[in-house]
């Protein structure tokens, strides 16, 4: 298959290779001592790329069947992760696994599971995994087992949910709750929303669940217009209750409620606050207080009390797999190192998550936060700036919708876009004797094969000839019908989407993100990048109240503010 670039062995190719090696040697000389191992391995991998980039895709049989490594009953279903359609060989995989070992992935993994404060900028342990610990195996933080505290919170959640779902929890007029509104943003919204949508087939009655996140008043107004104050329960979800969007939306909901209820004492029956500091936050009481544990990061909070609005029955098997399985057979590790392979050796900038299941339509959006907020960093643990790429841009839509939107770019665009394709073997809705799902499966399988194989000039020529084209017309159209192929994909197939499978998939990607952060030597568990804009917004907000022109910012921002002030109703 012809490809762009220099021919291997040509003087130009050799000159470019020597330039790359000289650059790598200079980097090794200039960078700090602790990065020498990383540069060595990136150099070895990049050398392989320079030598083999013109060769067609090699297809060793690489398979990891996640269910064989999970300590769960087979009745929950299996997950197959096929990563054979990647630009890899056994030598590449060996180098990638050695890179993971040399960067201390195994040590960091154990530090996380044993409660060490790996989130060093906030001096916190990272123990969302403890919330999935159903075995009651002790997890120590500063010598204290946190599992009893976890169980206490989970039991409180369970009891509260049962009261609401059964109708025992009454509103201020004695009516049962028919609607639950989750008010939160970021991790307090994306996770519960994604899981609620994904597990809709498993809902057994109970109230209708709504989600309000955006500070744009349209989101709250359109939601409230469909609700009755007498039968609505608001869950105000915020780790610290300092998030402006959530507090503003909560206060708006409270005002709306009191327009009908009148009595402030009635608020306690219709508002529940979830936070690290408990009750009566911003005049929104929590009866009873439901706590958000300090060592649970916001983007992992669907496992915590923030998950109060979802069915909490997702087990811990994927954590056992990640903690105990050797790196070369460890699904999150393999996926993480493949991502590093493309980001750091092929300069891939994005990663597409493409679930072929409509119930997973919020899956990519959830991991946009999970990945980009975790690994969108350029400062190492030592406080120095990285000189290599880190976290990818994560995006995607459900298949087959995406095929008619952006797959053109994946197939014939100039950028490499590694993709994860996900699909259940069984559908929740086998309408028309399963015809819809059969077509969905066929498209799923065809896309990864097409991205791998492409279409040669000769194959395209034969197709055009068969359609009746010839001569100049054929030659003019021919190059547009050629597909280079060699576009890398992972295929993730599971028996059927259920709480267990969804939990395993979420944990798999969480651990993948963790591994990449370790290799890149960054802290995947803080998010200082979201703070600067918030700080500036607080300064700008009062400036919007005055009619006087603003001149305290840069020229662009001044112009924008003054235009808005002039045209604001």
N, C-alpha and C positions, 0 to 999 in steps of 0.2 A: 504494500500500500504506500503510495507516494505521500510524503509529508513535507510541510514547510521546514526550512532551516538548512544548515550546512551539512554536506555529506560527511559521514564519519571518515576520518583518515586524511581528509583534504588538508592542505596547508592552512587554509583559513580556519578550519575546525581545530587543528592542533594549536594554532596561535591563540584562539579564543580559550581553549582549555588551559593553556599555560597562563593566560591572563587571570582566569578564575583561580588557579592554584596560587598564583602570586598574591592575589587579593586575600585569599584565605590565610596565607602565611602572615600577611600584614595584620590582619584582624587578630590572629593569635598573639602577635607581638604586642598589639595595642590594648587589648581588653584586659579586664581584671582576671586575676589568677583563678578565681572560682568558676569562671566560665570556660576554662580550657577544655574540659570534657565535652561540654555542649558543642563547642565549635569543632572539635575533633570529629564528633559523630555527624554533625551537619555536613562537614567537609567530606566525609566518607560517602554519605548518601548523595551529596551533590555530584561527586565524582561519578557515581553510578549513573545518575541522570545524564551527565554529559556524554557518557560512553554508550548508553542504551536508548536514548530518547528517540532515535529514529527507527527502532525496531517495533514490529507489531506487538500488540498486547499478548503477554504470556499468560496462560490460564492454568496455573496449578489448581488442584482441588483444595480450596481452603473453606472449611465449614466448621462452625461452632454451633452445636445444638444446645441452646441455653437450658432447656428443661432437664437435660441429663446432669446438669450441675446445680440444680435447685433442689432443696430439701422439701419439696412439696408434692402432693399427690398428683398423678397424671391426669386425674379428672379435671384439673384446672386448665389443661391444654399445654401445648408445646410451642416453643419459639425456635425457628431456624434462622440463623444469621449467616447468609451466604455472601462472602466477600471475595469470591473468585474473579469477579469482573473488575479487577483493579490492576493498575500498572505496577505489578509487584512480581518478584521472584522469591524463592526461598532465601537467597542471599539478602535481599532487601528486608524481608521479615526478620531475619536474624539480626541485622543491623538495627532495626527499629526496636526490637526487644532488648538488645544490649543498651541502646540509648535510654530506654525506660529504666533499666536497672541502674545504669550509671547516674541517672538523675535522682535516684532515691525514691522511686515510686512505691516500692514495697514498704520502705520505712515510713514514708508519709501516710500511706494507707493505714498502717497499724497505729500511727499517731492519731489519726482521725477516729478510728474505732475505739481507742482506749481513752479518749477524752482529753488529749493534750490540746493546748490552745493554739491551734494552727492558724486561726484568724488573728495574727499577731498585731495588726494595726488597731484592732478593737479589743484585744486581750480576751478573746473568747474561744471556747471550744466550738467545734462544728459537729453537732450531734442530732441533725434531723434524722439520721439513721436510727437513733435510739427510739424515736417515735414509731418505728416499724418493728421494734424488737418485741416479738410476741413470746419469746422463750424465757423472758425474765433473766437472761444472763446479765450479771452486773456490768454496768457501764459507769466508770468512775470519773468524776470531775473534781480535781483537788482533793482526792481521797474519799469523796462522797458518792455513793451509788445513786444515780439520778433516775433509775428505772422505777422505783416506787412513786416518785413525783410524776413521772410520765404516766404511769397507770392511773394515778389519781385524776390527772387532767382528762385522760381518755374516758374514764368512768363517768366523770362529770359531764363530758360531752355526750356520751351515750344516753345517760339519764335525761338530759335536757332534750335531746333529739326525740327520744321516745315520747316524752310528754307532749311535744309539739305535734308530732306525727299522729299520735293517738287521739288528739283532741282534748287531752286533759289540761293543756295550757290554754287558758281562756284570755280573751281580750277584756277590755274594761267594761264592755256591755254583757259579758258572759258568753259571747260567741267564740267558737273555735277559730284557730288561725287557718286561713286559706291561702295566704301568700307570704312568702319570706323574701325580703329584699336584702341582698348582701351589698353593703356600702363599703368599698375599699378601692385601692388602686395598686398597680404593680403586683407583687406577690400575694397581696390580700384580695386580688381579683382574678388574675390570669389563671392561677392554678385551680381554684374552686370552679371557675367558669368552664375551663377545659374539661375537668373531670365530670362535672354535672352534665355537660353535653355528651361526653363519650359514654357515660353509663346510663343514659336515659332509658334504654331497654330494660334495665334492672330496677327501675323505680317502681315501688309497690304502693301507689297512691301517695297520700300525703300532700302537703301544700305545694303550690306552684312557686318556683324559685326564680327570682329576678336578680340582675346584677347592675349596679350603678357605679361607675368609676370616674367618668370624665367630669372635670370642673365645668365644662360647657353645660349651661343650664338646660339645654335641650334634652340631655340624657335623663336628668332627674324629672323634668317636667313631663315628658312623654311617658315615663314609668308611672309616676303618681296619678296621671290621668286615668289609668286602668285599674286603680286600687281603691279599696274601701278602708278608711282608718280603723273601723271596728274589727277588721279581721286580718290586719297586716302586722307582721313582725319585722323589725329592722335589725339586722346584724351589722354593727359598726365595727369593722375589722381594721385595726391599725396597731402595729407593734408598739409604738411609742405615743400614739395620739398627738403627734406633732405634724402630721401630713396635712397640708392646707386643703388639698382637694377633698380628702375624706371628712375632715372636720366641717368644712363648709357644707358639703352635701348632707352630713348628719344633722346639722343645725337647720338646714332647709326642710329636711324630712320632719324634724320635730315641730317646726312652725306649722307645717301643713297638717300634722296630726292634731295639734292643739286647737286649730281653727274649728275642728269638729268636737274633739273630746273636752276642751275647755279646762278640765282639771289637770294640773301638772302631775298630780299623783298617779294619773293613768299612764304616764310615760313608762313607768317601770314594767308594765305588762306588755309593752310593744317595742321596747328597745333593749338590745343586749350588746354590751361593749366587750370586745375582745382585745386585750392589750397585755403588756408586761406589768403594768401598774394597777390593773384591777378596776375598781368601781368609781362611779361618779366623775367621769372624765368629761370636761367641757359640758357639764350638765346633762350628760347622757348616762344614766345609771345602768348598772349591769346586775340583774337579779337572777341567779347569784353571779358573783364574779367568775369569769372564765379566763384563765391566765395563758399568755403566750410566753413560752419559756425563752429566756435570754439567749440561749445558745442555738436557737433556730433562726437561720437567716430568712429574710423576707421572701426571697424567691424559692425557698424550700418550705414555706409555711402551710402549704396545703396538707402537710402531714400533721399539723398542729391544731390548736383550737381554731385557727383561721379556717380549717376544713370543716367547721361546724355545719355548713350548709350542704355537705356531701355525705354519701354513704361511706362510712369509715371502716372498710373491711379489706384493705389492700395489705398483703403480707410482706414478709422480709426476705423471701427466698433469694431475690436478686442480690441482696447485700451479702448473703452467705457465699454466693458464687463469686462475687468480686473480691471478697476478703480471702478466700481459701484456694481459689483456682490458680495454677501457675500462669504466669503472664502470657505465654504463647497460646494458651487456650482460654484466656480470660476475655470475654466478649467486650466489656467496656475498654479494656486496655488495647485490644486489637483495633477497635474503632477509633480510639484516641490517637494511636500511633499512625494509623492511615491518614487521619486528618492532618497531623503534623507533617507527614510525608508530602502531602499536596500543598499545604500552606507554606512550608519552609523550603521545599525543594522544587516545587513547580509554580510557586507564587500564586496559588489559588487564593482568591479573596473572599469567596462566598461558599456556603454549603446549603444545599436545598433538602428540606424534609418534605417528602411527598407521600402522605398517607392515602391509600386507596380505600378509604372508609369514611363515609360522610359524617359519621359520629365523631371522627377525629379532626373535624375541620378547624379546631382551635389548637391543635397539637403544635404546629410550627410556630404560632404566635406565642405559645407558652414558652417554648425553648428559645425564642428570640431573646426573651429576658434571661432565661436560665443560662444561656451561653454567653451572650454579648455583655450582660451586666457582670458576669463572673470573670470572663477572660478578656474583656476590652480594656486592657491595662498596658502601660509601657514602662512601669517602674518595677524593678526586681525587688526581691525580699531584702536586698542589701541597700536599696535606695538609689540604685543607678538606673540609667535609661537603657532599655534593651536595644540591641542593634539587629534584631530579627523580627519578623512578623509574629503577632500573637493571634488573638481570637478572630474567628471568621464572622462575616455577616451571615446570619441565619435567616432563611425565608422559605416560603413554600405555600402551597394550596393543595386541597384534596384532588386526587385523580378522579375522573378524567378531565375535570375543569381546567387544570393546569395545562393539559395537552393543547387546549385551544386558546391558550393565553401566552405562555412563555417558553414552552418546550422548544420552539424554533431556535431560541438563543442557546439552549443547552446542546442541541444537535449540531447547529452550524455556526454558532457564534465564535468569536475569536478568543474568548476567555474559557479556561477550564473551570467547570462547575461540578465538583463532586456531589453526588446525590445519594440519599437514602430513600429507597422505595419500601413502603410498608403496606401489608395487606393481610386480612384474615382469610383463611381457606374457606371458612363458613360465614355466611351472611346472617344478619339478624332478621332479614326480610326476604325469603326466597320466593318472591312473586314471579308469576308466569313460569312456574316449574324451575326456578333458579336461573332463568334466561339472563336477567340483568347482571347477576353476579358472575355468570360464565363470561359475559362480554367484558366485565370489569377485570376479571382474572386474565383474560387473553390480552387485554391492553397493558396490564401490569407487566406480564412476561415479555410482551413484544417490545416495550420501551427499553428495558435494560439490555435486551439482545441487540436492538438497533443501535443503541448508544455504544455498545461494545464493538460490533462488527462494522457498522457503517454500510456504505454501498460504494463499490469500486466504480471506476470509469467504465470498465467493460460491462459490468452489470447494468449500469444506467443506460449505456448505449443499446444493449439488447432490449431493455424495456421500451425505450423510445422507438426503436425499429419495430417492435411488436405493435406499437400504437399507431404505426403508419408514417412516422416521421423519417426523413432522410435528408442527405445533402446538407446544405448550408443551414437550414432550419434546425436540423438535429444538432449540428455542431454548436450552434448558438445557444441552444437550451442545455446542452450536455453538462457543462460545469456546474450549473445550478442544481442538478439532480444528483450530484456526487456527495456522499457523506464520509468524512474522514474516519469516523469511529474513534476507538480508543478513548472514549469518554467514561471515566470511572464511576461505578455505582456499587452500592450495597443493597442486597435484597433481604428484607426482614419479613418473614412469613410466620404467622401465628394461627393457631387452630381457630379461635374465635375471640372477638374482643369481649372481655369480661373484667371484673375488678382485679383479679389476679394478674392477667396478662397486661392490663394497663399499668398496674403498679410496677411490674417487672420492666416494662419499657421505660417508664419514667426513671426508675432507679438506674437502668442501664445508661441512659443519657446523662444523668447527674454524675455518675462515676466517670464517664468518659470526659466530661468537662473538668472534673477534679484532676484526672491524670494529665491532661494537657496543661493545666495550670502548674502542676509540679514540674513537668519537663521545661516549661518556659520560665520557671523560677519566679512566678508572680503569685500574689494572694488572690485566690478566686472567690474570697468570701467577704470582701468589703465592696463598697460602691460609692467611693467619694466623687466619682464623676457626675452623679446626679445632684450634687449639692450646690455647685456654683450657680447654675441657672436659677435655683430656688432663692438663693441669697439676693441675686440681682432683681428678681421679680418682686421681692418684698420692698426694695427701694423704689421700683418703678410704680408700684400700685398706687401710692398716695399722689404721685405726680399726675395721674390720670384724672384726679378729682378737680384740679384747678384748670381755669380757662387760659391761664398765662402760658405762653410758649416755653418750651423746655430747651435748655442749652447745656445741660450738665453731663451729657454723654458724648460719644463720638458722633460725627456728622450724620452717619447713616441712621443710628438709633434715634437721634434727635429728630431727624426728618420723619421717621416712621411714627414716633410718638405724636408729633405735631399734626401729621396727616390724620391719624386716628382721632385725636381730640377735636379736630375741625369737623370731621364727618360723623362723629359719634352722636347718636340720638340723645 
